[in-house]
Amino acid sequence: MKQIKLLVLAGGFGKRLRSAVSDVPKPLAPVNGRPFLSYQIENWLDQGVSLLAFLLHYEVNSIEVFLESCRKQNRFENCEILTLKESQPLGTGGAVAFAVQQLQLTGEFLVANADTWLGSGVRHIFEAEAPALATVQVEDSERYGSVQVENNKVVAFKEKQNSSGPGLINAGLYHLNADLFKDWNGQPFSLERELFPKLANSGTLKSVFLETDFIDMGVPEDYFRLCQWIESGKKDAL
């Protein structure tokens, strides 16, 4: 099987979570006595990821110190760990384009949000034809905006203010190709607001529906819910 390369978007400022977690960057928010990122890494490795590249900007040193401590404990056996630092915020699209450029990536790779927990799905989306976006069903799509899917293809995105009630949402896991970023001009841009709508309009963006535990811990309410879930031993579905 081909090597699974995963780029991790971990450079955000985490402003929405600061009322609950103010002393560390969002990926290192404590969950049952451990940084959230440690759970993420274990989960990704269990799903077969063999290269992790962390795309960083805010609080770079804190995350690098954490990753180095994991290396010393040999917690990354059989997985290569890389970090890339953005000198300025590049947005999700710019961060990926910068990584493609700096790492000289070719072919296909996965992208994930550092603050979004997905219990499974790496192999499902890796086996789908790129470009592909993972989707999950939620009870209320208003916080996220929704994704419209027909015949397993994304056809449109609804903004948060236009979305409510049950629906499919972007799950924060993608299968992309380096060629999508070959014409990058070095400027910040967004995967969600710029690249993905363009791909949907062209009829090339696939939807990979996942039935798995999902939570975006970027706001206090969901961060505390995640903490309770992990402290309980993940007994119930999120």
C-alpha positions in Angstrom: 0.0 0.0 0.0 1.2 3.5 -0.7 2.5 5.6 2.1 -0.2 7.7 3.8 1.1 11.2 4.2 -1.0 13.5 6.4 -0.6 17.3 6.6 -2.0 18.6 9.9 -3.4 22.2 10.0 -2.2 23.3 13.4 -1.3 27.0 13.0 -4.5 28.7 14.0 -4.8 31.2 16.9 -7.6 29.3 18.7 -9.4 32.5 19.7 -12.8 30.9 20.3 -11.3 28.5 22.9 -9.2 31.0 24.9 -11.9 31.5 27.6 -11.4 27.8 28.5 -7.8 27.2 27.5 -5.5 30.3 27.5 -2.1 29.0 28.5 -1.3 26.6 25.6 -2.2 26.5 21.8 -5.4 24.8 20.9 -3.9 21.4 19.8 -2.2 21.1 23.2 -5.4 21.8 25.2 -5.4 19.3 28.2 -7.8 16.4 28.0 -7.8 14.1 30.9 -4.2 15.1 31.8 -2.8 14.8 28.3 -2.5 17.2 25.4 -5.3 16.7 22.9 -2.7 16.3 20.1 -1.3 13.2 21.7 -4.7 11.4 21.3 -4.8 12.7 17.7 -1.4 11.3 16.8 -2.1 7.9 18.4 -5.4 7.7 16.4 -3.7 8.7 13.1 -0.9 6.2 13.6 -3.4 3.4 14.4 -5.1 4.1 11.1 -1.8 3.6 9.1 -0.4 7.1 8.7 3.3 6.9 8.1 4.2 10.6 7.6 2.9 13.5 9.7 3.7 17.1 8.7 2.5 19.7 11.2 1.8 23.1 9.6 2.5 25.7 12.3 2.3 29.4 12.9 0.9 30.3 16.3 2.9 29.1 19.4 5.3 27.1 17.2 7.8 26.5 20.0 5.2 24.9 22.3 4.1 22.4 19.7 7.6 21.6 18.7 8.7 21.0 22.3 5.7 18.6 22.7 6.6 16.7 19.5 10.2 16.5 20.5 9.2 15.0 23.9 7.2 12.4 22.1 10.2 11.6 19.9 12.3 11.0 22.9 9.7 8.6 24.3 9.8 6.7 21.0 6.1 7.3 20.5 6.5 7.8 16.7 7.9 4.5 15.8 7.4 3.8 12.1 6.2 7.3 11.4 8.2 10.3 10.1 7.4 13.6 11.9 8.0 17.0 10.2 7.2 20.6 11.1 6.8 23.6 8.9 6.6 27.2 10.2 4.7 29.9 8.4 6.3 33.3 8.8 2.8 34.8 8.4 -0.7 33.3 8.6 -1.4 31.7 5.2 -4.9 30.4 5.7 -5.7 26.7 5.3 -5.1 26.7 1.6 -1.9 28.7 1.8 -0.6 26.5 4.6 -1.1 23.4 2.4 0.4 25.1 -0.7 3.4 26.2 1.4 3.9 22.6 2.6 3.6 21.2 -1.0 6.3 23.7 -2.0 8.6 23.3 0.9 8.4 19.5 1.1 8.4 19.1 -2.7 5.3 17.0 -2.5 4.0 15.3 -5.6 1.0 13.1 -6.1 -1.6 12.6 -3.4 -1.7 13.3 0.4 -4.3 13.8 3.2 -5.0 17.0 5.1 -6.6 17.1 8.6 -7.5 19.8 11.1 -5.6 19.4 14.4 -8.6 20.3 16.4 -11.1 18.0 14.8 -11.5 14.5 16.3 -12.6 11.8 13.9 -12.6 8.3 15.3 -11.9 6.7 11.9 -11.9 7.5 8.2 -8.3 7.9 7.2 -8.2 4.7 5.0 -11.7 5.4 3.6 -10.8 8.8 2.3 -7.3 7.6 1.2 -8.9 5.0 -1.0 -11.2 7.5 -2.6 -10.2 9.3 -5.7 -8.7 12.8 -5.1 -9.9 15.4 -4.6 -12.2 14.2 -1.8 -13.7 15.6 1.3 -14.9 13.7 4.3 -18.5 14.4 5.5 -20.4 13.5 8.6 -24.0 13.9 9.6 -24.8 16.3 12.5 -28.1 17.2 14.3 -27.5 21.0 13.8 -25.4 22.2 10.9 -25.7 25.9 11.8 -22.4 26.2 13.6 -20.5 24.6 10.6 -22.3 25.3 7.4 -23.6 22.4 5.4 -22.5 20.4 2.4 -24.8 19.4 -0.4 -24.0 16.1 -2.0 -25.5 14.3 -5.0 -24.3 10.9 -6.2 -21.3 11.1 -3.8 -20.1 14.4 -5.2 -20.1 17.7 -3.4 -22.3 20.1 -5.5 -22.5 23.1 -3.1 -21.7 24.6 0.3 -24.2 26.5 2.5 -22.8 29.2 4.7 -23.4 29.0 8.5 -26.0 31.7 8.4 -28.0 29.8 5.8 -27.7 26.4 7.4 -29.7 24.9 10.2 -31.1 21.6 11.4 -29.7 18.1 10.5 -27.3 17.9 7.6 -24.0 16.9 6.2 -20.9 19.0 7.1 -17.3 19.2 6.2 -15.5 16.8 8.7 -12.1 18.4 8.3 -10.3 15.5 6.5 -9.3 15.7 2.8 -7.6 13.8 0.1 -5.9 16.2 -2.3 -3.3 16.2 -5.1 -0.2 18.4 -5.2 -1.2 19.6 -8.7 -4.0 21.6 -7.1 -1.4 24.0 -5.6 1.1 24.2 -8.5 0.0 27.8 -9.4 0.0 29.2 -5.9 1.1 32.8 -5.8 2.4 32.8 -2.3 -0.7 34.6 -0.8 -3.0 33.4 1.9 -6.2 31.6 0.9 -8.8 29.2 2.2 -9.5 25.6 1.3 -13.0 25.9 2.6 -14.0 29.2 1.1 -12.0 29.3 -2.2 -10.6 25.9 -3.4 -13.4 23.6 -2.4 -16.3 25.6 -3.9 -14.3 25.9 -7.1 -13.8 22.1 -7.2 -17.5 21.5 -6.4 -18.5 23.8 -9.3 -16.4 21.8 -11.6 -18.0 18.5 -10.5 -14.7 17.0 -9.3 -14.9 17.1 -5.5 -16.0 13.7 -4.0 -17.8 13.3 -0.7 -16.7 10.4 1.5 -19.4 9.9 4.2 -18.1 8.7 7.5 -20.0 7.1 10.3 -17.7 7.7 13.2 -17.2 9.8 16.3 -16.8 13.5 15.4 -16.2 16.6 17.4 -14.6 20.0 16.6 -13.2 21.0 20.0 -12.6 24.6 18.9 -15.2 26.1 21.2 -15.5 25.7 25.0 -18.8 23.8 25.0 -17.4 21.1 22.7 -14.0 21.1 24.3 -15.6 20.2 27.7 -17.8 17.6 26.0 -14.7 16.0 24.5 -13.0 16.0 27.9 -16.0 14.3 29.5 -16.1 11.7 26.7 -12.5 10.8 27.0 -12.6 10.7 30.8 -15.5 8.3 30.6 -13.4 5.9 28.4 -15.3 6.8 25.2 -18.2 4.7 26.4 -20.9 6.5 24.4 -21.0 7.9 20.9 -20.1 11.6 20.7 
